[in-house]
Amino acid sequence: MENEVTPTAKATSWERETIEKLLLADVRERRAARRWRMFRNVVWMLLVGALVWALLPDDMPGGSAGSMRPHTAMVSIKGEIADEGEGSAEYVLPALRSAMEDRGAKALVLLINSPGGSPVQAGLIHDEILRLRKLHGKPVYAVVEESCASAAYYIAVASDKIFVDKASLVGSIGVLINGFGFVGTLDKLGIERRLLTAGENKGFLDPFSPQSDRQREHAQRMLDQIHQQFITVVRQGRGDRLKESPEMFSGLFWTGEQAVQLGLADQLGSLDGVARDVVKAAKLVDYTNKTDLLERFATRVGASAGAGMARALRSLSWQ
Protein backbone atom coordinates (compact mmCIF):
# COMPACT_ATOMS: atom_id res chain seq x y z
CA MET A 1 0.00 0.00 0.00
CA GLU A 2 1.22 3.48 -0.82
CA ASN A 3 0.38 5.07 2.61
CA GLU A 4 1.83 2.29 4.70
CA VAL A 5 4.62 3.54 7.01
CA THR A 6 7.57 1.23 7.24
CA PRO A 7 9.28 0.47 10.55
CA THR A 8 12.38 2.29 9.28
CA ALA A 9 10.40 5.50 8.60
CA LYS A 10 8.80 5.33 12.06
CA ALA A 11 12.22 5.00 13.66
CA THR A 12 13.54 7.96 11.67
CA SER A 13 10.57 10.14 12.70
CA TRP A 14 11.00 9.21 16.35
CA GLU A 15 14.70 10.04 16.25
CA ARG A 16 13.95 13.41 14.66
CA GLU A 17 11.35 14.28 17.31
CA THR A 18 13.70 13.19 20.05
CA ILE A 19 16.53 15.31 18.67
CA GLU A 20 14.20 18.32 18.33
CA LYS A 21 13.04 17.91 21.93
CA LEU A 22 16.62 17.65 23.12
CA LEU A 23 17.60 20.75 21.16
CA LEU A 24 14.61 22.70 22.49
CA ALA A 25 15.41 21.60 26.02
CA ASP A 26 19.02 22.72 25.56
CA VAL A 27 17.87 26.10 24.24
CA ARG A 28 15.49 26.55 27.19
CA GLU A 29 18.26 25.57 29.58
CA ARG A 30 20.68 28.06 28.02
CA ARG A 31 18.07 30.82 28.19
CA ALA A 32 17.36 30.04 31.82
CA ALA A 33 21.08 30.02 32.61
CA ARG A 34 21.54 33.37 30.83
CA ARG A 35 18.60 34.91 32.70
CA TRP A 36 20.01 33.62 35.98
CA ARG A 37 23.44 35.10 35.23
CA MET A 38 21.84 38.43 34.42
CA PHE A 39 19.78 38.32 37.59
CA ARG A 40 22.83 37.37 39.64
CA ASN A 41 24.89 40.21 38.13
CA VAL A 42 22.15 42.73 38.86
CA VAL A 43 21.89 41.50 42.44
CA TRP A 44 25.67 41.79 42.88
CA MET A 45 25.67 45.29 41.43
CA LEU A 46 22.90 46.33 43.80
CA LEU A 47 24.74 44.81 46.75
CA VAL A 48 28.02 46.51 45.82
CA GLY A 49 26.23 49.81 45.28
CA ALA A 50 24.52 49.53 48.65
CA LEU A 51 27.83 48.71 50.32
CA VAL A 52 29.59 51.67 48.69
CA TRP A 53 26.73 53.95 49.66
CA ALA A 54 26.91 52.73 53.24
CA LEU A 55 30.67 53.26 53.42
CA LEU A 56 30.68 56.73 51.88
CA PRO A 57 30.99 59.53 54.47
CA ASP A 58 27.72 61.30 54.97
CA ASP A 59 29.48 64.67 55.00
CA MET A 60 31.06 64.66 51.55
CA PRO A 61 31.34 68.13 49.99
CA GLY A 62 28.43 69.00 47.78
CA GLY A 63 26.34 66.05 48.90
CA SER A 64 22.91 66.51 50.38
CA ALA A 65 23.98 65.05 53.70
CA GLY A 66 27.07 67.22 53.78
CA SER A 67 24.94 70.26 53.04
CA MET A 68 22.63 69.55 55.97
CA ARG A 69 24.94 68.30 58.71
CA PRO A 70 27.06 70.87 60.60
CA HIS A 71 30.77 70.59 59.91
CA THR A 72 33.97 72.58 59.58
CA ALA A 73 35.06 73.11 55.98
CA MET A 74 38.77 72.86 55.26
CA VAL A 75 40.90 73.91 52.28
CA SER A 76 44.63 73.14 52.19
CA ILE A 77 47.13 75.62 50.76
CA LYS A 78 50.45 73.81 50.58
CA GLY A 79 53.67 74.27 48.68
CA GLU A 80 54.64 77.19 46.49
CA ILE A 81 52.00 79.81 45.71
CA ALA A 82 52.30 79.81 41.92
CA ASP A 83 50.18 79.84 38.79
CA GLU A 84 50.55 76.07 38.48
CA GLY A 85 49.77 73.34 40.99
CA GLU A 86 47.69 73.17 44.12
CA GLY A 87 48.86 76.58 45.36
CA SER A 88 47.40 78.43 42.39
CA ALA A 89 44.26 80.56 42.38
CA GLU A 90 42.94 78.27 39.64
CA TYR A 91 42.77 75.39 42.11
CA VAL A 92 42.18 77.20 45.39
CA LEU A 93 39.31 79.52 44.43
CA PRO A 94 36.78 76.83 43.38
CA ALA A 95 37.50 74.98 46.63
CA LEU A 96 36.91 78.14 48.66
CA ARG A 97 33.60 78.78 46.92
CA SER A 98 32.38 75.21 47.38
CA ALA A 99 33.24 75.30 51.06
CA MET A 100 31.56 78.62 51.77
CA GLU A 101 28.45 77.79 49.72
CA ASP A 102 27.79 74.53 51.58
CA ARG A 103 24.89 75.15 53.97
CA GLY A 104 26.31 72.74 56.53
CA ALA A 105 29.71 74.46 56.71
CA LYS A 106 29.80 76.56 59.86
CA ALA A 107 33.21 78.03 59.09
CA LEU A 108 36.14 77.66 56.72
CA VAL A 109 39.63 76.73 57.92
CA LEU A 110 42.62 77.38 55.66
CA LEU A 111 45.28 74.78 56.44
CA ILE A 112 48.48 76.55 55.36
CA ASN A 113 51.97 75.16 54.90
CA SER A 114 53.79 77.27 52.32
CA PRO A 115 57.03 79.27 52.00
CA GLY A 116 55.35 81.82 49.72
CA GLY A 117 55.48 82.56 46.02
CA SER A 118 53.63 84.72 43.54
CA PRO A 119 52.17 88.06 44.73
CA VAL A 120 49.58 87.90 41.95
CA GLN A 121 48.25 84.46 42.90
CA ALA A 122 48.26 85.39 46.59
CA GLY A 123 46.35 88.58 45.83
CA LEU A 124 43.69 86.72 43.88
CA ILE A 125 43.16 84.23 46.69
CA HIS A 126 43.23 86.93 49.38
CA ASP A 127 40.62 89.07 47.64
CA GLU A 128 38.32 86.11 47.03
CA ILE A 129 38.43 85.14 50.71
CA LEU A 130 37.36 88.66 51.67
CA ARG A 131 34.53 88.57 49.12
CA LEU A 132 33.27 85.19 50.32
CA ARG A 133 33.42 86.25 53.97
CA LYS A 134 31.22 89.23 53.21
CA LEU A 135 28.88 87.31 50.91
CA HIS A 136 28.20 84.32 53.18
CA GLY A 137 28.80 85.81 56.61
CA LYS A 138 30.85 82.81 57.72
CA PRO A 139 34.12 83.06 59.66
CA VAL A 140 37.38 82.06 58.04
CA TYR A 141 40.31 80.85 60.14
CA ALA A 142 43.89 80.14 59.10
CA VAL A 143 45.75 77.28 60.74
CA VAL A 144 49.50 77.21 60.11
CA GLU A 145 51.53 74.02 60.07
CA GLU A 146 55.29 74.31 59.42
CA SER A 147 55.38 77.66 57.62
CA CYS A 148 53.24 80.57 56.55
CA ALA A 149 55.67 82.97 54.95
CA SER A 150 55.62 85.68 52.36
CA ALA A 151 52.74 85.19 49.87
CA ALA A 152 51.21 82.52 52.14
CA TYR A 153 51.00 85.06 54.95
CA TYR A 154 49.42 87.52 52.50
CA ILE A 155 46.64 84.95 52.12
CA ALA A 156 46.40 84.24 55.85
CA VAL A 157 45.72 87.85 56.82
CA ALA A 158 42.42 87.66 54.91
CA SER A 159 41.10 85.35 57.65
CA ASP A 160 39.37 86.34 60.88
CA LYS A 161 42.01 84.69 63.05
CA ILE A 162 45.38 82.99 62.53
CA PHE A 163 46.33 79.94 64.59
CA VAL A 164 49.90 78.65 64.66
CA ASP A 165 52.07 76.01 66.25
CA LYS A 166 54.66 77.41 68.63
CA ALA A 167 57.43 76.27 66.24
CA SER A 168 55.78 77.42 62.98
CA LEU A 169 57.65 79.93 60.82
CA VAL A 170 55.57 83.05 60.16
CA GLY A 171 56.15 86.37 58.41
CA SER A 172 58.76 87.20 55.76
CA ILE A 173 56.88 90.33 54.72
CA GLY A 174 59.07 91.43 51.84
CA VAL A 175 59.54 91.20 48.07
CA LEU A 176 62.43 90.11 45.89
CA ILE A 177 63.53 89.56 42.31
CA ASN A 178 66.32 87.03 42.06
CA GLY A 179 68.62 85.89 39.30
CA PHE A 180 72.27 85.66 38.23
CA GLY A 181 74.65 87.89 36.34
CA PHE A 182 77.28 86.40 34.01
CA VAL A 183 78.64 89.61 32.51
CA GLY A 184 82.18 88.98 31.26
CA THR A 185 81.92 85.21 31.53
CA LEU A 186 81.31 84.71 27.82
CA ASP A 187 84.31 86.89 26.94
CA LYS A 188 86.56 84.67 29.05
CA LEU A 189 85.20 81.62 27.24
CA GLY A 190 85.61 83.19 23.82
CA ILE A 191 81.84 83.24 23.16
CA GLU A 192 80.17 86.18 21.46
CA ARG A 193 76.80 87.22 22.91
CA ARG A 194 74.30 88.33 20.24
CA LEU A 195 71.25 90.02 21.70
CA LEU A 196 69.12 92.20 19.43
CA THR A 197 66.34 94.31 20.95
CA ALA A 198 63.86 96.96 19.88
CA GLY A 199 63.69 99.18 22.93
CA GLU A 200 66.67 100.06 25.06
CA ASN A 201 65.37 98.18 28.11
CA LYS A 202 64.07 95.08 26.37
CA GLY A 203 67.07 93.13 27.59
CA PHE A 204 66.32 94.11 31.18
CA LEU A 205 67.25 91.23 33.58
CA ASP A 206 69.17 89.40 30.86
CA PRO A 207 71.89 87.56 32.85
CA PHE A 208 74.58 88.17 30.22
CA SER A 209 73.98 91.91 29.85
CA PRO A 210 75.16 94.61 32.27
CA GLN A 211 72.51 96.23 34.43
CA SER A 212 72.39 100.00 34.29
CA ASP A 213 71.69 102.23 37.28
CA ARG A 214 68.45 103.30 35.64
CA GLN A 215 67.27 99.72 35.31
CA ARG A 216 68.26 98.92 38.89
CA GLU A 217 66.31 101.95 40.15
CA HIS A 218 63.28 100.94 38.10
CA ALA A 219 63.33 97.43 39.54
CA GLN A 220 63.66 98.81 43.07
CA ARG A 221 60.65 101.10 42.55
CA MET A 222 58.57 98.11 41.49
CA LEU A 223 59.70 96.11 44.51
CA ASP A 224 58.94 99.00 46.86
CA GLN A 225 55.47 99.43 45.41
CA ILE A 226 54.58 95.74 45.75
CA HIS A 227 56.10 95.72 49.24
CA GLN A 228 53.88 98.61 50.23
CA GLN A 229 50.85 96.75 48.88
CA PHE A 230 51.82 93.81 51.08
CA ILE A 231 52.25 96.02 54.15
CA THR A 232 48.86 97.65 53.56
CA VAL A 233 47.11 94.29 53.32
CA VAL A 234 48.77 93.08 56.55
CA ARG A 235 47.75 96.23 58.40
CA GLN A 236 44.18 95.98 57.16
CA GLY A 237 43.92 92.31 58.01
CA ARG A 238 45.51 92.41 61.46
CA GLY A 239 44.37 95.87 62.57
CA ASP A 240 45.01 96.80 66.20
CA ARG A 241 46.38 93.33 66.96
CA LEU A 242 49.58 94.17 65.11
CA LYS A 243 52.48 95.37 67.29
CA GLU A 244 54.58 97.06 64.64
CA SER A 245 58.32 97.41 64.90
CA PRO A 246 61.03 98.53 62.43
CA GLU A 247 61.84 94.89 61.66
CA MET A 248 58.29 93.68 61.13
CA PHE A 249 58.19 94.49 57.42
CA SER A 250 61.89 93.88 56.75
CA GLY A 251 61.47 90.33 55.42
CA LEU A 252 62.33 88.60 58.70
CA PHE A 253 60.24 85.69 59.91
CA TRP A 254 59.48 84.46 63.41
CA THR A 255 58.40 81.36 65.28
CA GLY A 256 54.71 80.85 65.92
CA GLU A 257 55.18 81.78 69.56
CA GLN A 258 56.89 85.05 68.60
CA ALA A 259 54.26 85.71 65.92
CA VAL A 260 51.51 85.61 68.57
CA GLN A 261 53.44 88.10 70.70
CA LEU A 262 53.89 90.43 67.72
CA GLY A 263 50.26 90.21 66.65
CA LEU A 264 51.09 88.46 63.39
CA ALA A 265 49.03 85.53 64.68
CA ASP A 266 46.29 85.25 67.29
CA GLN A 267 47.01 82.14 69.31
CA LEU A 268 48.41 78.65 69.30
CA GLY A 269 46.12 76.01 67.85
CA SER A 270 45.71 73.03 65.54
CA LEU A 271 43.23 72.07 62.84
CA ASP A 272 41.27 69.68 65.05
CA GLY A 273 41.37 72.06 67.97
CA VAL A 274 39.99 74.97 65.96
CA ALA A 275 37.21 72.81 64.51
CA ARG A 276 36.28 71.43 67.91
CA ASP A 277 36.76 74.41 70.22
CA VAL A 278 36.38 77.50 68.02
CA VAL A 279 33.95 76.51 65.26
CA LYS A 280 32.14 74.04 67.57
CA ALA A 281 31.83 71.56 64.69
CA ALA A 282 34.39 68.80 65.21
CA LYS A 283 33.63 67.01 61.95
CA LEU A 284 36.02 68.16 59.20
CA VAL A 285 35.22 68.09 55.50
CA ASP A 286 38.08 68.58 53.04
CA TYR A 287 37.13 70.67 49.99
CA THR A 288 40.67 70.91 48.62
CA ASN A 289 40.99 70.37 44.89
CA LYS A 290 43.53 67.75 43.86
CA THR A 291 45.91 68.32 40.98
CA ASP A 292 45.73 65.92 38.02
CA LEU A 293 49.35 66.16 36.88
CA LEU A 294 48.80 64.27 33.62
CA GLU A 295 45.89 66.49 32.63
CA ARG A 296 47.83 69.65 33.47
CA PHE A 297 50.80 68.44 31.44
CA ALA A 298 48.59 67.71 28.43
CA THR A 299 46.91 71.12 28.54
CA ARG A 300 50.13 73.04 28.97
CA VAL A 301 52.52 71.20 26.66
CA GLY A 302 51.48 73.39 23.72
CA ALA A 303 52.68 76.50 25.53
CA SER A 304 56.15 75.18 26.32
CA ALA A 305 57.83 77.43 23.76
CA GLY A 306 57.27 80.44 26.01
CA ALA A 307 58.15 78.70 29.25
CA GLY A 308 61.55 80.37 29.59
CA MET A 309 60.16 83.89 29.49
CA ALA A 310 57.28 82.92 31.79
CA ARG A 311 59.70 81.57 34.39
CA ALA A 312 61.68 84.81 34.23
CA LEU A 313 58.54 86.85 34.86
CA ARG A 314 57.49 84.53 37.68
CA SER A 315 60.82 85.11 39.41
CA LEU A 316 59.15 88.12 41.02
CA SER A 317 58.09 86.65 44.36
CA TRP A 318 57.69 87.49 48.00
CA GLN A 319 60.33 85.99 50.25
Secondary structure, 3 states (H helix, E strand, C coil): CCCCCCHHHHHHHHHHHHHHHHHHHHHHHHHHHHHHHHHHHHHHHHHHHHHHHHHCCCCCCCCHHHHHCCEEEEEEEECCECCCCCCCHHHHHHHHHHHHHCCCEEEEEEEEEECCECHHHHHHHHHHHHHHHHHHCCCEEEEEEEEEECHHHHHHCCCCEEEECCCCEEECCCCEECCCCCCCHHHHHCCCCCCCCCCCCCCCCCCCCCCCHHHHHHHHHHHHHHHHHHHHHHHHHHHHHCCCCCCCCCCCEEEHHHHHHHCCCCEECCHHHHHHHHHCCCCEEECCCCCCHHHHHHHHHHHHHHHHHHHHHHCEEEC
